[in-house]
Amino acid sequence: MDDATTDLCYLTATEALAAFRGGSLTPSALVDALIARIGEVNPAVNALADTYFDEAREQARAADAAYAEGRAEGALLGVPVLVKDAQRVKGKRTTHGSLLYMDAEPDAMSDPMVERLQAAGAIILARTTTPEFCISGVCRSLAWGNTVNPFNTGFGTGGSSGGSGAALAAGFAPIATGTDIGGSIRIPASCCGVVGFKPPHGRNPDGPPANFDRYNHCGPLARSIADLALVQDVVSGAHPRDHDSLRERVVLPREAGRLDGVRIAFSMDLGHRPVDAEVRRNTLAALERFRVLGAEVRDVDLPWTWACDTAATHWYNTMHFLRQAAWAAAAHADRLNDYTLAAARGVAATTMDDVSRSWEMQHAMYQDFGAVMEEHDLFVCPTLSVPAVPADHDPTAPGFEIDGVEVDAEYGWVLTHHFNMLHNCPVMAVPSGFAATGVPTGIQIVGRTFDDPAVFRAALAFEQDAGGWFRDRAGRPVV
């Protein structure tokens, strides 16, 4: 693929829309370039499940005509989008990364987020890979194989929206969807050097049963903050099929500015986590960037412990996505992944007392965090304790260490689920730099409950000061 075509594949959605309106680019030209890019690069990274190329080309031609004839409507008309293979798309199967659903019937309707993207004119190009039932922080399944990091294929992408993170980094589309119950948007965003937004629960309507779960949030991943805001404008707001969806609409900023007077609290380790030296270095550099932008940055102590992680695990074991693992294990254990079987064992061992105590822990955590946020506008910490785990990482195996400390191989390297436990805090994952392996690292920008605009304002300023991401060949994967 020549350099000009590669550059086309790394356009943001905002840039593509401006080019469509100005007549310098057509949706068909962009879709064709992306399909060519996928054909060239996806065999190396394995980020996609089902693809819909013929339909995408047909929709792109219709969008071409709408722009040419001056009747273009829809905030995302002609923009290619990738949808995680755990979200419903009308007329398509959803496999949930499982052999058990490879012959699933087509869904009767799209989930609300996907429905709104389609109504805004987005073109669904393909599905992105996910671990079975979205259970793991690795993106590997018997159904679709192993999704690897475009920056270094010896490392993983994180999960569960791993295919979305890898596909964006590899230049397959400007926007992808994700879901986030324990960090599943933010983990792959960090591993793959893209941006991802976990909104407050209910900000973006969702389909059942995910919308019943306060840990769960559906949201966008992209390569620019403006694209995240664009998607949020389209998909957020009350929906008649989601009783938890919020009626309040927030106005998100679009212009980057300084952060004079903004008070940022930060913790490197959330009070108890070992953190890799390269993650520390890049996090400190990111904090210095905030200071240069005018923010006041203060180190704070959170009295959180590993008991927070235990409480999160107990609550996960009540959720549909893990109960689903237990049901499947009872009938089809021979067709499930090792991490799915491990999750099923965890479900069986969880008691009602465990679940009740998890709520007590969540309450205690917010007493600490809420007090910090009374005195600060934002909170910053690393997204992960490591840049990424190896591509063959076994989340069920013992002996996994960070900075000389053995931690749980599934949850011990992520600093994300703490903010699912605080459900209504918006969180943005943004890149902080690169490790010596070439794998990106990231930070989380956490806002006060429901204060999405403050998070976007800080992220826009950070992005501008950093010069953006994927803007030139030096900042892109080598695959």
Secondary structure as UniProt FT lines:
FT   HELIX           3..9
FT   HELIX           13..22
FT   HELIX           27..45
FT   STRAND          48..51
FT   HELIX           53..68
FT   TURN            69..70
FT   TURN            75..78
FT   STRAND          80..84
FT   TURN            85..86
FT   TURN            96..97
FT   HELIX           99..101
FT   TURN            102..103
FT   HELIX           112..119
FT   TURN            120..121
FT   STRAND          123..128
FT   HELIX           132..134
FT   STRAND          140..141
FT   TURN            142..144
FT   STRAND          145..146
FT   STRAND          148..149
FT   TURN            150..151
FT   STRAND          152..156
FT   HELIX           162..169
FT   TURN            170..171
FT   STRAND          175..180
FT   TURN            184..185
FT   HELIX           186..192
FT   STRAND          195..198
FT   TURN            201..203
FT   TURN            208..209
FT   HELIX           210..212
FT   TURN            214..215
FT   STRAND          217..222
FT   HELIX           225..235
FT   TURN            240..241
FT   TURN            243..244
FT   TURN            260..261
FT   STRAND          263..266
FT   TURN            270..272
FT   HELIX           277..292
FT   TURN            293..294
FT   STRAND          296..299
FT   HELIX           306..316
FT   TURN            317..318
FT   HELIX           320..332
FT   HELIX           333..335
FT   HELIX           338..349
FT   HELIX           352..374
FT   STRAND          378..382
FT   TURN            391..392
FT   TURN            395..396
FT   STRAND          401..402
FT   TURN            403..404
FT   STRAND          405..406
FT   TURN            409..413
FT   HELIX           417..420
FT   TURN            421..424
FT   STRAND          427..434
FT   TURN            436..437
FT   STRAND          440..447
FT   TURN            449..450
FT   HELIX           452..466
FT   HELIX           473..475
//
